[in-house]
């Protein structure tokens, strides 16, 4: 029963002086990040497979209980049928194996064009995926959310003990709160609405871990209705001895770690969980937002 909380990036200069201490250099970002939260949504591997020296540096800079949840490369997931890239996927897994216990669930993000018509292709890929590596699957074609296909996918994932990744973009869909945002944060919000999928949100539990991607609004108070909805669900999953991986996004990245911290606060008020590493670190300051909490 472990709650893993993190963000999609660690190399964000805007965190220096608030999430990271003043004067933190980019070479130390991962070390400082891992002193505060316990997992990372590894989006960099979507674009390029890291070199061996890079993986070694990740290992050196993070504690034993840290988890890297790495995205399957785009060259595999967004290049036609998956079955043609099974060997390449296995090769990617083998490249990342040096992370050992620090390797959390990987996740396969499928493009909006990948529909339920390709279910046999997905089934073949999942059957061939290494059994000792946990995997979450995120679908974006809207037909996957219709009852027939939703249930079929859930069964397929359950048969392999793989998670159905839930992406919740509702906080950035509702226009309420936008008037309080000024400058680049508002522009980032508009861009996020275009980039992130507007798909139905279901509580899907198909494995012994859950995987939530929460896309938060730049105004913290606007996230509360949806955080209040997820908090008891995650607490219940932890009580059922499931692991939960919760990745907190915000359009300009600035607020993401503070959303994670608020999730931890709310969940820990319902169930006894380990403290965030952040609790033992002196943070320079909270981000300046007049209505943060």
Secondary structure as UniProt FT lines:
FT   STRAND          3..7
FT   HELIX           13..15
FT   TURN            17..19
FT   TURN            22..23
FT   HELIX           26..28
FT   HELIX           29..34
FT   TURN            35..36
FT   STRAND          39..42
FT   HELIX           43..46
FT   HELIX           52..61
FT   TURN            64..65
FT   STRAND          67..71
FT   HELIX           74..77
FT   HELIX           82..85
FT   HELIX           86..96
FT   HELIX           97..102
FT   STRAND          106..109
FT   TURN            112..113
FT   HELIX           116..118
FT   HELIX           119..128
FT   TURN            131..132
FT   STRAND          135..138
FT   HELIX           142..145
FT   HELIX           147..159
FT   TURN            160..161
FT   STRAND          163..164
FT   STRAND          166..168
FT   HELIX           170..173
FT   TURN            176..177
FT   HELIX           178..180
FT   HELIX           184..195
FT   STRAND          209..216
FT   HELIX           220..223
FT   HELIX           224..239
FT   TURN            240..241
FT   STRAND          243..250
FT   TURN            251..252
FT   TURN            254..255
FT   HELIX           256..268
FT   TURN            269..270
FT   HELIX           277..280
FT   TURN            290..291
//
